[in-house]
Amino acid sequence: MPMIVAEIGCNHMGQFPLAEEMIRTAASFCKADFAKFQKRNAKELLSPTQYCAPHPNPQHAYGATYGEHREALEFSIAVHRDLQQLCRDVGIGYACSVWDLTSAREIASLEPTYIKIPSASNLHWPMLDFLTKEYTGELHISLGMTRRSEEDQLGEFLAVRGRLKDVVLYACTSGYPVDFEQLCLREITRLSDKFGGQVKAIGFSGHHLGIAADIAAMTLGAQWIERHFTLDRTSKGSDHAASLEPDGLRKLCRDRHAVARALQYKSKDIMDIEIAQRQKLKWDPVRHG
């Protein structure tokens, strides 16, 4: 049965009480397995020009510049420690995506079960070098906006360092939201064929509408399913529109249990539930001969 990750990301809008509410909702109402956040050091990640430029979508901006916008949505490592403790208290796993070396060092100090490397940073070799050498937990890596040649480079980098066995690779199309015809779910099968015997698991990170594609991803073999999570899809911020609200995430968590029970072969030719129906309905050449 796949693990379900509620990707809170920056949908907490920089408000700690909202982040707390989202954790509690993901855990108790939705029954998700992990609540995941993001950590970025804006001044390290952005060039001075990028930092001082206006947000490309002003209606979603939380600051006068893109750098100020990013700073407004950041929690300190002390706050992340508090969020991690709340996750423990309510019975849900804590995880975090890291976008730069400083953030990787900070989150690694919390020793979470896994650290996520987003599609945007999966070629950040200094950060990956630190994580593969200094962090012993699982590394979850999204492969959105990544060429096959870059995917090969990444695989070789992890293999040389003996870390492929600790890796979960996520099929992903980086868009917000993504139309169904661009989800490319067959990438799950391709990644399974290519890396299945080497990595810990294959996952699916979706930025689409609804939950039908997630169930399809599960049937194709995705063992981790990550969806952005919000309390209100109309909230200010570019990720909310591609996120699931609580009832959508609850239904996804519910349906994965049902589908997991159904995804099996028949244990015998005639199942117990079929016996009475066979006796009543099936044409028998012996009886009718």
N, C-alpha and C positions, 0 to 999 in steps of 0.2 A: 504494500500500500504506500503510495507516495506521501512525502512530507509536504505540507502546505505552509508557505511562508507569506505572512502579511507584511508586505514591503511598505512600511510607514514612510520611509525615506525622509523627505522634507515636508510631507503633508501635515505635520504638526504646526507649520507656519511659525516656528520659533517660539512656540508657547508650551512651556513645560506641563501645565495642567492638561492641555489638550493631548500631549503625548501620553500622559498617564491614562487618560480616558481611552485613548486608542488601544493601548496595551491591554487594559482590562476588558475592553469590548472584544478584541481579537481572541483573547484567552477564554473568557467565560461564555460569551454569546456565540462567537463564530467557531470556537474549538480549533483554531489554527495551531500549528506546532511551533512556529517561530514568529517573533516580531522583529523586523529588521529596520535599521536606521541607516543613515549615511554620515560620513565624516569627511570634511574637506578643509584644507587650509587655503583660503582664497588667495592670499598674497603669494603663496608658493605655487599654486596651481595656475594662476592667471598671469599673463604678461601685464606690465603697467598699462599698456594700451587697452587690453581687455578689461582690466580692473576699473579703469576710469570711463569706459564707454557706457552709454545707456543700455538698459535691458532691451533686448531685441523685441520683446512683447511688453510694452509699458503697462498694459492692464494687469499683468501678473507681477509687477515689480514691487519689492519690499524695501527699495532704497533708490536714491537718486542715480546711482551708477550700478553696473552689474556687480562690481565687487562689493559694494555696500549691500546690495540685495543678497548676495551669498553670505555675507557676514551676519545678516539679520536672521538667517535660517539655520545658523550653526549653534550647536550645543557644545559646551566645554567638555573635556574629558571627565571632569567631576560629575557633570550632569549625566553623562553616559553611564558612569558607574552607578548612579542612583537608578537610572532606567533599567540597567542590568539587574539590580537588586529587586526592583519591582517585578520584573519578569520572573525571577525565582519565586517571589512571594505568591504570585498568582498562577504559577504552573505553566509558563510558556517559555520557550527558549529565546535568548537574546542573540542577535547577530547584527553586523554592521558592514556596510560597503565602505571601502577606503579608496580615495582618489589620488593620494599623494604620499610621499615618504613620511612626512611628519604625522599625518593621520594614521598611517599604517603602524608606526611606532607606538602611538598613543593607544589605539584600539588593541594592539597585540598585548599591551600591558594588562588588559582586563582578562586575558586568556579566555575568550569566548569559544564556544564549540567550533565555530567556523568564522572565517572572515571572507567577505565577498569582494572580488575584484570586478568592477563594472566594465562593460564593453569599452567605455572611453579610456580605460586605464590598463587594458590587458596587454599592452606593449610597453608599459612603464617598467623597463628593465631594472633600474635601481630599486624601485619599490618591490618588485617581484624577487629580486635577489635578497633583499632583507627578509621578506616573508618566508622564503624557502629555507633560509639559514637560521632564522631566529624565532620563528613562530611554528609550533609543533601541531597546531590544530588543522582542521580541514581547510582547504582553499577552494572556494566556489568561484568559478570564472564564467562570465557571460561572453558570448562570441558574436554579439551584434556588430554591425559595420566593420567586419573583419574579413580580409581576403583569405583564401585558402592557403596561400603561401605564408601569410602571417600566422595562421592557425598552426601550420607545420612548424614554424619557428618557435611558437609558444610550447608546443608539445615537446620539441627537442630540448628546449630550455629546462622544462620541468623534469624530463626524463634523465638528463645529465645530473641533475641535483637529487635524483631519487625520490621525487615528490609526486609523480603522476598518480601513485596509489592513494594519495590523500586528496585527490582533486575531483570535484564535481563540475562537469562542463555543461553549460546551459545553451541550448538552441535559443536564438533570440533575434528578432528584427527590431532595430532601434527606431521607433517612431511613437508619437503620442497624440492620438491613438493610431493603431495599425489596422488597415482593412484586412478582412479575412484572407483575401487572395494573396496578401503579402506576408502572412504569418509563416508560410513555408514549413509546415509541421513535419514534412518528410526529412527535414534536417535532423530530427531526433533519431531516426533510423540510420541516417548516414553517419552521424557521430557514434552511434552504438556500434556500427560495423567497423568503424575506423579505430575507436578508442576503447570499446567495451571491455576488452580483456585487460586493459592497462589502468584505467581510472576507477575511482570508487563508484561513480554513478554518472548518469546523464540526466540532466534536468531541462526544464522549459521555463523561460522567463517571458511572460506575455504582457503586452501593452495594448490589448484589444478590448472589445466590448463583450459583455456576457461571460458565460462559463462553459459553453459548448465546446470550444476549442481546447480548453484545459482537460476536459474528459477525454477528448480524442488524443491529446498528448499523452495522457496516462495509458491509453490502450496501445500506443506506439512504443511504450517502454520508459517514459519519463518517470524517474523516481523522486524528483523534486519539482514542485510547481510553485513558482513565485509570481504573485500578483500585487500590484500597487493597491494600497488600502487607504480609504478616506472615510470620514463620517458624513461628508457631503460633497458630491461630485461637482457642485456649482461653486465651490470655494475658490478663492483667489490663489492662483498658482497653476503652472502648466501641467503638472502631473495629475491633478484631480480628475480631469475628464477621462483619463485612461485608467482610472482606478475602480475597484469594487467598493461599494458601500457595505455596511455590516450584513445586510440580509443576503447580498450576493455572495459574500465570502462565506457566510454560514451555509448557504446552499452548496457551494463548492466543497466545503469540508464534509458536509453530509453525503453528497453524491459520490465522493471518492471512496467512502466506505462501501456503499452499495455496489459500485463498479468493481472494486477490489474483490468482493465476495463472488461476483459473477464471472470474473476473468479466470476461468479454470476449465480443464477438460472434464468430461464425464468420468466419474470414478469407476463406472461399470457400464456394460452395454445398456441395461435397462435400469434406470434410476428408480428408487423406491416410489417416488411420486408418480411414476409412469405405470406401475404395475396394474392398478385398478383400471386405468384408462386403456391399457393394452388388452386386458381381458374383455372389456366392454366394446371396444371400438375396432381393434385391429383385425383385418381379414387374415385368417389362418388357413393356409392351403390344406392342412391335415383335417381341420374341422369342417372345411367347406368342400373337401375333395369328393 
